[in-house]
Amino acid sequence: MGVAVSKKHGKAVKRNRIKRLLRAAFADTLHLLDKPCSVILIPKTETEYSYDGFCRSLGICFKKVNECKKS
């Protein structure tokens, strides 16, 4: 898993918080992936970031990845 947070997201403190939230959300939603794969997380610029929002987005993304692998 790779995390990329650019400077357009804010100063270092805010970028580090986003990375921590992404890592925690990834760890908690990892069980949704059927098979191992490489993942690069690049968040969209928003005014507010939340752990629940990242978990929801990763869950949707992992479901789509699983559907593509079945084909």
C-alpha positions in Angstrom: 0.0 0.0 0.0 1.3 3.4 -0.9 -0.1 6.8 0.3 0.4 10.0 -1.7 -0.8 13.3 -0.3 0.2 16.4 -2.1 0.9 19.9 -0.7 -2.4 21.1 -2.1 -4.1 19.3 0.8 -2.5 21.7 3.3 0.5 22.0 5.6 2.5 19.0 6.9 0.3 18.5 10.0 -2.9 18.2 8.0 -1.2 15.9 5.3 0.2 13.6 8.1 -3.3 13.4 9.6 -4.8 12.4 6.3 -2.1 9.7 5.9 -2.8 8.3 9.3 -6.5 8.2 8.6 -5.9 6.5 5.3 -3.6 3.9 6.8 -6.1 3.1 9.6 -9.0 2.9 7.2 -7.0 0.6 4.9 -6.1 -1.7 7.7 -9.8 -2.0 8.8 -11.1 -2.6 5.3 -8.4 -4.9 4.0 -10.5 -8.0 4.8 -12.8 -6.9 1.9 -10.2 -7.7 -0.7 -10.4 -11.3 -2.0 -6.8 -11.6 -3.2 -3.6 -9.6 -2.6 -3.0 -6.6 -4.8 -1.0 -3.4 -4.8 -2.9 -0.3 -3.8 -2.0 3.4 -4.1 -4.2 5.8 -2.2 -4.4 9.4 -3.4 -7.2 11.4 -1.6 -9.3 14.0 -3.4 -9.0 17.6 -2.0 -11.9 18.2 0.4 -12.5 20.7 3.3 -12.9 17.9 5.9 -11.5 14.4 6.1 -12.9 11.6 8.2 -12.1 8.1 9.0 -15.6 6.9 8.2 -15.5 8.6 4.8 -12.3 6.9 4.0 -13.6 3.5 5.1 -16.7 4.0 3.0 -14.8 4.9 0.0 -12.3 2.1 0.3 -15.1 -0.4 0.8 -16.7 0.7 -2.5 -13.4 0.6 -4.2 -12.5 -2.9 -2.9 -15.9 -4.2 -4.1 -15.2 -2.9 -7.6 -11.7 -4.5 -7.6 -13.2 -7.8 -6.5 -15.8 -7.7 -9.3 -13.1 -7.0 -11.9 -10.9 -9.9 -10.7 -13.8 -12.4 -11.1 -14.1 -11.7 -14.8 
